[in-house]
Amino acid sequence: MNEKIKIHIDGKECWTTNGTSIIDAAKENGIFIPSLCHVDGIKPAGSCRICNVQVNGRNMTACSTPAVDGMHIESNIPELEEMRKAIIEIMFVAGNHFCPACEKSGNCELQALGYRYQMMVPRFPYEFPEKGVNADSKYIYHDRNRCIMCKRCVRGVMKDGKHVFAFNSRGGENLHIELDTELASQLTEAEALAAMDICPVGAILKKERGYYQPIGERKYDKEPIGSEIENK
């Protein structure tokens, strides 16, 4: 099970353990593959598609595709980088993201990727959808205007074996993430903070915590996303 295999990512020879996902194998070897839905230790969903890489000319999600011995993977190529930028732009126009007023600004992965891909004005029209806000639970403020449907909260926020967040509606424009207010009110302050941290944007906030870090001292104020790997 712990057999070491050799793969190539963007021409670099890399070693990893058999069965490791491509995105984790890349990280082990100092290569950054962007993602907004991947969380270490949680079963991958392949929701955001930003981690798409090319394996033998085919696009595959790096978070859900296991590395195979001898595999040749391309990630940092113009075709994929342009696709990632387009996805990020779509996420901005499909929600209501006002970064200067958002409590997660500077700690937001979507915002950080927008900077990474030098997004200025999106090529797509803004939708400005009407989305709800749920502030009824004890510690959590849930703002669906900022949600990017990455499923992190659905997969990673649990209480007594039950999902605190879940999909609501059958699909299309009405599909959204719903907060179980009663279950969420049973979360401890530490669990509510963990729920906030698992969200890559500002859709989940622990009440009275949003502006805890001053602007200029937040994670991506100091270093751009990916730099903790690439600058080693």
Phi and psi restraints in degrees (value plus and minus 20) as a CYANA .aco file:
   2 ASN   PHI    -117.6   -77.6
   2 ASN   PSI       1.0    41.0
   3 GLU   PHI     -82.0   -42.0
   3 GLU   PSI     112.8   152.8
   4 LYS   PHI    -104.5   -64.5
   4 LYS   PSI     117.9   157.9
   5 ILE   PHI    -147.8  -107.8
   5 ILE   PSI     139.1   179.1
   6 LYS   PHI    -130.9   -90.9
   6 LYS   PSI     111.2   151.2
   7 ILE   PHI    -151.3  -111.3
   7 ILE   PSI     150.3   190.3
   8 HIS   PHI    -145.2  -105.2
   8 HIS   PSI     108.0   148.0
   9 ILE   PHI    -141.2  -101.2
   9 ILE   PSI      96.8   136.8
  10 ASP   PHI      31.8    71.8
  10 ASP   PSI      19.4    59.4
  11 GLY   PHI      63.6   103.6
  11 GLY   PSI     -25.4    14.6
  12 LYS   PHI    -110.3   -70.3
  12 LYS   PSI     111.9   151.9
  13 GLU   PHI     -94.0   -54.0
  13 GLU   PSI     105.4   145.4
  14 CYS   PHI    -149.5  -109.5
  14 CYS   PSI     127.7   167.7
  15 TRP   PHI    -138.4   -98.4
  15 TRP   PSI     119.5   159.5
  16 THR   PHI    -172.0  -132.0
  16 THR   PSI     158.1   198.1
  17 THR   PHI    -110.2   -70.2
  17 THR   PSI     120.0   160.0
  18 ASN   PHI     -74.1   -34.1
  18 ASN   PSI     110.1   150.1
  19 GLY   PHI      75.8   115.8
  19 GLY   PSI     -30.6     9.4
  20 THR   PHI     -87.8   -47.8
  20 THR   PSI     120.7   160.7
  21 SER   PHI     -85.6   -45.6
  21 SER   PSI     134.9   174.9
  22 ILE   PHI     -79.4   -39.4
  22 ILE   PSI     -61.3   -21.3
  23 ILE   PHI     -85.9   -45.9
  23 ILE   PSI     -57.8   -17.8
  24 ASP   PHI     -93.9   -53.9
  24 ASP   PSI     -55.6   -15.6
  25 ALA   PHI     -83.9   -43.9
  25 ALA   PSI     -60.1   -20.1
  26 ALA   PHI     -82.7   -42.7
  26 ALA   PSI     -64.3   -24.3
  27 LYS   PHI     -82.1   -42.1
  27 LYS   PSI     -60.2   -20.2
  28 GLU   PHI     -80.0   -40.0
  28 GLU   PSI     -47.1    -7.1
  29 ASN   PHI    -126.7   -86.7
  29 ASN   PSI      -1.6    38.4
  30 GLY   PHI      54.7    94.7
  30 GLY   PSI       6.0    46.0
  31 ILE   PHI    -135.7   -95.7
  31 ILE   PSI     107.2   147.2
  32 PHE   PHI    -112.6   -72.6
  32 PHE   PSI     101.6   141.6
  33 ILE   PHI    -135.3   -95.3
  33 ILE   PSI      98.0   138.0
  34 PRO   PHI     -89.0   -49.0
  34 PRO   PSI     130.1   170.1
  35 SER   PHI    -180.5  -140.5
  35 SER   PSI     131.6   171.6
  36 LEU   PHI    -138.5   -98.5
  36 LEU   PSI     -27.4    12.6
  37 CYS   PHI    -132.6   -92.6
  37 CYS   PSI     -31.1     8.9
  38 HIS   PHI    -102.9   -62.9
  38 HIS   PSI     113.8   153.8
  39 VAL   PHI    -153.0  -113.0
  39 VAL   PSI     109.7   149.7
  40 ASP   PHI     -76.8   -36.8
  40 ASP   PSI     112.0   152.0
  41 GLY   PHI      66.7   106.7
  41 GLY   PSI     -23.3    16.7
  42 ILE   PHI    -136.1   -96.1
  42 ILE   PSI     117.9   157.9
  43 LYS   PHI     -74.3   -34.3
  43 LYS   PSI     108.6   148.6
  44 PRO   PHI     -87.3   -47.3
  44 PRO   PSI     133.7   173.7
  45 ALA   PHI    -139.0   -99.0
  45 ALA   PSI     -41.4    -1.4
  46 GLY   PHI      43.0    83.0
  46 GLY   PSI      16.0    56.0
  47 SER   PHI     -99.8   -59.8
  47 SER   PSI     -64.4   -24.4
  48 CYS   PHI    -102.9   -62.9
  48 CYS   PSI     -45.1    -5.1
  49 ARG   PHI      48.7    88.7
  49 ARG   PSI     -17.6    22.4
  50 ILE   PHI     -89.5   -49.5
  50 ILE   PSI     -45.5    -5.5
  51 CYS   PHI    -106.0   -66.0
  51 CYS   PSI      -9.2    30.8
  52 ASN   PHI     -73.3   -33.3
  52 ASN   PSI     113.0   153.0
  53 VAL   PHI    -148.0  -108.0
  53 VAL   PSI     148.7   188.7
  54 GLN   PHI    -126.3   -86.3
  54 GLN   PSI     105.3   145.3
  55 VAL   PHI    -141.3  -101.3
  55 VAL   PSI      93.6   133.6
  56 ASN   PHI      34.4    74.4
  56 ASN   PSI      19.1    59.1
  57 GLY   PHI      63.2   103.2
  57 GLY   PSI     -21.9    18.1
  58 ARG   PHI    -128.4   -88.4
  58 ARG   PSI     117.7   157.7
  59 ASN   PHI     -95.6   -55.6
  59 ASN   PSI     110.8   150.8
  60 MET   PHI    -160.0  -120.0
  60 MET   PSI     127.8   167.8
  61 THR   PHI     -96.0   -56.0
  61 THR   PSI     105.1   145.1
  62 ALA   PHI     -88.8   -48.8
  62 ALA   PSI     -44.0    -4.0
  63 CYS   PHI     -96.9   -56.9
  63 CYS   PSI     -47.3    -7.3
  64 SER   PHI    -132.3   -92.3
  64 SER   PSI     -18.4    21.6
  65 THR   PHI    -124.8   -84.8
  65 THR   PSI      99.4   139.4
  66 PRO   PHI     -93.7   -53.7
  66 PRO   PSI     124.8   164.8
  67 ALA   PHI     -91.4   -51.4
  67 ALA   PSI     119.7   159.7
  68 VAL   PHI    -142.2  -102.2
  68 VAL   PSI     120.6   160.6
  69 ASP   PHI     -72.6   -32.6
  69 ASP   PSI     109.7   149.7
  70 GLY   PHI      66.2   106.2
  70 GLY   PSI     -19.9    20.1
  71 MET   PHI     -86.2   -46.2
  71 MET   PSI     118.2   158.2
  72 HIS   PHI    -130.7   -90.7
  72 HIS   PSI     100.3   140.3
  73 ILE   PHI    -141.1  -101.1
  73 ILE   PSI     117.4   157.4
  74 GLU   PHI    -138.0   -98.0
  74 GLU   PSI     109.2   149.2
  75 SER   PHI    -145.0  -105.0
  75 SER   PSI     -71.1   -31.1
  76 ASN   PHI    -107.4   -67.4
  76 ASN   PSI      47.4    87.4
  77 ILE   PHI    -146.1  -106.1
  77 ILE   PSI     131.2   171.2
  78 PRO   PHI     -74.1   -34.1
  78 PRO   PSI     -60.7   -20.7
  79 GLU   PHI     -79.6   -39.6
  79 GLU   PSI     -65.9   -25.9
  80 LEU   PHI     -94.1   -54.1
  80 LEU   PSI     -58.3   -18.3
  81 GLU   PHI     -83.8   -43.8
  81 GLU   PSI     -58.1   -18.1
  82 GLU   PHI     -88.8   -48.8
  82 GLU   PSI     -57.7   -17.7
  83 MET   PHI     -83.6   -43.6
  83 MET   PSI     -63.0   -23.0
  84 ARG   PHI     -81.5   -41.5
  84 ARG   PSI     -62.8   -22.8
  85 LYS   PHI     -82.0   -42.0
  85 LYS   PSI     -60.7   -20.7
  86 ALA   PHI     -83.8   -43.8
  86 ALA   PSI     -61.3   -21.3
  87 ILE   PHI     -83.3   -43.3
  87 ILE   PSI     -62.7   -22.7
  88 ILE   PHI     -82.2   -42.2
  88 ILE   PSI     -62.6   -22.6
  89 GLU   PHI     -82.0   -42.0
  89 GLU   PSI     -61.5   -21.5
  90 ILE   PHI     -82.0   -42.0
  90 ILE   PSI     -60.8   -20.8
  91 MET   PHI     -83.5   -43.5
  91 MET   PSI     -55.8   -15.8
  92 PHE   PHI     -88.2   -48.2
  92 PHE   PSI     -64.4   -24.4
  93 VAL   PHI     -98.5   -58.5
  93 VAL   PSI     -41.4    -1.4
  94 ALA   PHI    -102.9   -62.9
  94 ALA   PSI     -29.3    10.7
  95 GLY   PHI    -143.4  -103.4
  95 GLY   PSI    -186.8  -146.8
  96 ASN   PHI    -140.9  -100.9
  96 ASN   PSI      65.8   105.8
  97 HIS   PHI    -125.6   -85.6
  97 HIS   PSI      93.7   133.7
  98 PHE   PHI    -139.5   -99.5
  98 PHE   PSI      63.6   103.6
  99 CYS   PHI     -74.5   -34.5
  99 CYS   PSI     -62.2   -22.2
 100 PRO   PHI     -81.3   -41.3
 100 PRO   PSI     -46.1    -6.1
 101 ALA   PHI    -123.7   -83.7
 101 ALA   PSI     -16.7    23.3
 102 CYS   PHI    -107.9   -67.9
 102 CYS   PSI     114.4   154.4
 103 GLU   PHI     -83.3   -43.3
 103 GLU   PSI     -43.4    -3.4
 104 LYS   PHI    -110.7   -70.7
 104 LYS   PSI     -22.2    17.8
 105 SER   PHI     -75.3   -35.3
 105 SER   PSI     110.0   150.0
 106 GLY   PHI      75.0   115.0
 106 GLY   PSI     -42.8    -2.8
 107 ASN   PHI    -137.2   -97.2
 107 ASN   PSI     -11.8    28.2
 108 CYS   PHI    -111.7   -71.7
 108 CYS   PSI     105.2   145.2
 109 GLU   PHI     -91.7   -51.7
 109 GLU   PSI     -54.4   -14.4
 110 LEU   PHI     -84.5   -44.5
 110 LEU   PSI     -66.0   -26.0
 111 GLN   PHI     -80.4   -40.4
 111 GLN   PSI     -63.9   -23.9
 112 ALA   PHI     -83.1   -43.1
 112 ALA   PSI     -58.7   -18.7
 113 LEU   PHI     -90.7   -50.7
 113 LEU   PSI     -52.0   -12.0
 114 GLY   PHI     -80.3   -40.3
 114 GLY   PSI     -61.0   -21.0
 115 TYR   PHI     -87.4   -47.4
 115 TYR   PSI     -62.3   -22.3
 116 ARG   PHI     -79.2   -39.2
 116 ARG   PSI     -60.3   -20.3
 117 TYR   PHI    -116.5   -76.5
 117 TYR   PSI      -5.7    34.3
 118 GLN   PHI      32.9    72.9
 118 GLN   PSI      25.2    65.2
 119 MET   PHI     -93.8   -53.8
 119 MET   PSI     103.6   143.6
 120 MET   PHI    -125.4   -85.4
 120 MET   PSI    -108.1   -68.1
 121 VAL   PHI    -125.6   -85.6
 121 VAL   PSI     102.9   142.9
 122 PRO   PHI     -79.6   -39.6
 122 PRO   PSI     125.7   165.7
 123 ARG   PHI     -98.2   -58.2
 123 ARG   PSI     -28.4    11.6
 124 PHE   PHI    -126.6   -86.6
 124 PHE   PSI     130.6   170.6
 125 PRO   PHI     -91.3   -51.3
 125 PRO   PSI     123.8   163.8
 126 TYR   PHI     -89.5   -49.5
 126 TYR   PSI     119.7   159.7
 127 GLU   PHI    -113.0   -73.0
 127 GLU   PSI     -51.0   -11.0
 128 PHE   PHI      25.4    65.4
 128 PHE   PSI      37.2    77.2
 129 PRO   PHI     -91.0   -51.0
 129 PRO   PSI     136.1   176.1
 130 GLU   PHI    -110.2   -70.2
 130 GLU   PSI      91.2   131.2
 131 LYS   PHI    -144.6  -104.6
 131 LYS   PSI     135.1   175.1
 132 GLY   PHI    -110.0   -70.0
 132 GLY   PSI     145.4   185.4
 133 VAL   PHI    -147.3  -107.3
 133 VAL   PSI     114.4   154.4
 134 ASN   PHI    -140.8  -100.8
 134 ASN   PSI      91.7   131.7
 135 ALA   PHI    -138.5   -98.5
 135 ALA   PSI       3.8    43.8
 136 ASP   PHI    -103.5   -63.5
 136 ASP   PSI     -39.1     0.9
 137 SER   PHI    -100.6   -60.6
 137 SER   PSI     146.8   186.8
 138 LYS   PHI     -84.0   -44.0
 138 LYS   PSI     -66.2   -26.2
 139 TYR   PHI    -138.3   -98.3
 139 TYR   PSI     -34.7     5.3
 140 ILE   PHI    -127.8   -87.8
 140 ILE   PSI     114.3   154.3
 141 TYR   PHI    -128.7   -88.7
 141 TYR   PSI      98.2   138.2
 142 HIS   PHI    -132.3   -92.3
 142 HIS   PSI      92.9   132.9
 143 ASP   PHI    -131.8   -91.8
 143 ASP   PSI      83.7   123.7
 144 ARG   PHI     -93.0   -53.0
 144 ARG   PSI     -32.2     7.8
 145 ASN   PHI     -81.6   -41.6
 145 ASN   PSI     -46.2    -6.2
 146 ARG   PHI    -122.1   -82.1
 146 ARG   PSI     -23.7    16.3
 147 CYS   PHI     -89.6   -49.6
 147 CYS   PSI     117.4   157.4
 148 ILE   PHI    -133.2   -93.2
 148 ILE   PSI      -7.4    32.6
 149 MET   PHI      38.9    78.9
 149 MET   PSI      20.7    60.7
 150 CYS   PHI    -102.0   -62.0
 150 CYS   PSI     -35.6     4.4
 151 LYS   PHI      55.3    95.3
 151 LYS   PSI     -14.5    25.5
 152 ARG   PHI     -78.1   -38.1
 152 ARG   PSI     -66.5   -26.5
 153 CYS   PHI     -87.7   -47.7
 153 CYS   PSI     -57.1   -17.1
 154 VAL   PHI     -82.9   -42.9
 154 VAL   PSI     -61.3   -21.3
 155 ARG   PHI    -104.5   -64.5
 155 ARG   PSI     -46.8    -6.8
 156 GLY   PHI    -133.3   -93.3
 156 GLY   PSI     -32.3     7.7
 157 VAL   PHI    -126.8   -86.8
 157 VAL   PSI      89.3   129.3
 158 MET   PHI    -147.8  -107.8
 158 MET   PSI     134.2   174.2
 159 LYS   PHI    -160.1  -120.1
 159 LYS   PSI      96.9   136.9
 160 ASP   PHI      34.3    74.3
 160 ASP   PSI      20.7    60.7
 161 GLY   PHI      59.3    99.3
 161 GLY   PSI     -13.7    26.3
 162 LYS   PHI    -133.2   -93.2
 162 LYS   PSI     127.6   167.6
 163 HIS   PHI     -97.3   -57.3
 163 HIS   PSI     107.1   147.1
 164 VAL   PHI     -99.2   -59.2
 164 VAL   PSI     -50.8   -10.8
 165 PHE   PHI    -138.2   -98.2
 165 PHE   PSI     129.3   169.3
 166 ALA   PHI    -174.8  -134.8
 166 ALA   PSI     138.8   178.8
 167 PHE   PHI     -93.2   -53.2
 167 PHE   PSI     123.5   163.5
 168 ASN   PHI    -146.7  -106.7
 168 ASN   PSI     119.3   159.3
 169 SER   PHI      66.8   106.8
 169 SER   PSI     145.3   185.3
 170 ARG   PHI    -108.1   -68.1
 170 ARG   PSI     -35.5     4.5
 171 GLY   PHI     127.0   167.0
 171 GLY   PSI    -192.9  -152.9
 172 GLY   PHI      49.1    89.1
 172 GLY   PSI    -172.8  -132.8
 173 GLU   PHI     -90.6   -50.6
 173 GLU   PSI     -35.7     4.3
 174 ASN   PHI    -109.6   -69.6
 174 ASN   PSI     -29.0    11.0
 175 LEU   PHI     -87.4   -47.4
 175 LEU   PSI     111.6   151.6
 176 HIS   PHI    -175.0  -135.0
 176 HIS   PSI     147.8   187.8
 177 ILE   PHI    -110.7   -70.7
 177 ILE   PSI     111.0   151.0
 178 GLU   PHI    -132.4   -92.4
 178 GLU   PSI     119.6   159.6
 179 LEU   PHI    -117.2   -77.2
 179 LEU   PSI     108.4   148.4
 180 ASP   PHI     -99.3   -59.3
 180 ASP   PSI      78.2   118.2
 181 THR   PHI     -80.3   -40.3
 181 THR   PSI     -62.1   -22.1
 182 GLU   PHI     -84.1   -44.1
 182 GLU   PSI     -64.4   -24.4
 183 LEU   PHI     -89.3   -49.3
 183 LEU   PSI     -59.9   -19.9
 184 ALA   PHI     -82.4   -42.4
 184 ALA   PSI     -51.7   -11.7
 185 SER   PHI     -91.3   -51.3
 185 SER   PSI     -32.2     7.8
 186 GLN   PHI    -108.3   -68.3
 186 GLN   PSI     -28.9    11.1
 187 LEU   PHI     -87.5   -47.5
 187 LEU   PSI     124.1   164.1
 188 THR   PHI     -96.6   -56.6
 188 THR   PSI     149.7   189.7
 189 GLU   PHI     -80.8   -40.8
 189 GLU   PSI     -60.0   -20.0
 190 ALA   PHI     -85.2   -45.2
 190 ALA   PSI     -60.2   -20.2
 191 GLU   PHI     -88.5   -48.5
 191 GLU   PSI     -56.0   -16.0
 192 ALA   PHI     -86.3   -46.3
 192 ALA   PSI     -59.2   -19.2
 193 LEU   PHI     -85.5   -45.5
 193 LEU   PSI     -58.8   -18.8
 194 ALA   PHI     -84.3   -44.3
 194 ALA   PSI     -56.6   -16.6
 195 ALA   PHI     -84.3   -44.3
 195 ALA   PSI     -60.6   -20.6
 196 MET   PHI     -82.6   -42.6
 196 MET   PSI     -62.1   -22.1
 197 ASP   PHI     -89.3   -49.3
 197 ASP   PSI     -49.4    -9.4
 198 ILE   PHI     -94.8   -54.8
 198 ILE   PSI     -42.2    -2.2
 199 CYS   PHI     -97.3   -57.3
 199 CYS   PSI     108.0   148.0
 200 PRO   PHI     -96.1   -56.1
 200 PRO   PSI     -33.4     6.6
 201 VAL   PHI    -141.9  -101.9
 201 VAL   PSI    -175.5  -135.5
 202 GLY   PHI    -125.6   -85.6
 202 GLY   PSI       8.7    48.7
 203 ALA   PHI     -96.5   -56.5
 203 ALA   PSI     -47.1    -7.1
 204 ILE   PHI    -140.7  -100.7
 204 ILE   PSI      98.5   138.5
 205 LEU   PHI    -146.7  -106.7
 205 LEU   PSI     118.5   158.5
 206 LYS   PHI     -99.8   -59.8
 206 LYS   PSI     110.1   150.1
 207 LYS   PHI     -77.9   -37.9
 207 LYS   PSI     120.6   160.6
 208 GLU   PHI      45.5    85.5
 208 GLU   PSI       4.4    44.4
 209 ARG   PHI    -147.1  -107.1
 209 ARG   PSI     -36.3     3.7
 210 GLY   PHI     -75.4   -35.4
 210 GLY   PSI     -60.0   -20.0
 211 TYR   PHI    -126.7   -86.7
 211 TYR   PSI      11.6    51.6
 212 TYR   PHI     -82.7   -42.7
 212 TYR   PSI     -61.2   -21.2
 213 GLN   PHI    -116.8   -76.8
 213 GLN   PSI     110.6   150.6
 214 PRO   PHI     -90.7   -50.7
 214 PRO   PSI     130.1   170.1
 215 ILE   PHI     -80.4   -40.4
 215 ILE   PSI     115.9   155.9
 216 GLY   PHI      85.1   125.1
 216 GLY   PSI     -38.9     1.1
 217 GLU   PHI    -135.1   -95.1
 217 GLU   PSI     -13.4    26.6
 218 ARG   PHI    -104.1   -64.1
 218 ARG   PSI     145.0   185.0
 219 LYS   PHI     -69.2   -29.2
 219 LYS   PSI     -74.8   -34.8
 220 TYR   PHI    -109.6   -69.6
 220 TYR   PSI     -19.8    20.2
 221 ASP   PHI     -91.4   -51.4
 221 ASP   PSI     -49.9    -9.9
 222 LYS   PHI    -110.4   -70.4
 222 LYS   PSI     -65.2   -25.2
 223 GLU   PHI    -158.3  -118.3
 223 GLU   PSI     119.4   159.4
 224 PRO   PHI     -87.0   -47.0
 224 PRO   PSI     137.1   177.1
 225 ILE   PHI     -81.0   -41.0
 225 ILE   PSI     116.6   156.6
 226 GLY   PHI      73.5   113.5
 226 GLY   PSI     -36.6     3.4
 227 SER   PHI     -89.9   -49.9
 227 SER   PSI     -45.9    -5.9
 228 GLU   PHI     -85.4   -45.4
 228 GLU   PSI     -37.3     2.7
 229 ILE   PHI    -121.7   -81.7
 229 ILE   PSI     -69.3   -29.3
 230 GLU   PHI     -92.1   -52.1
 230 GLU   PSI     -44.7    -4.7
 231 ASN   PHI    -115.7   -75.7
 231 ASN   PSI     -11.3    28.7
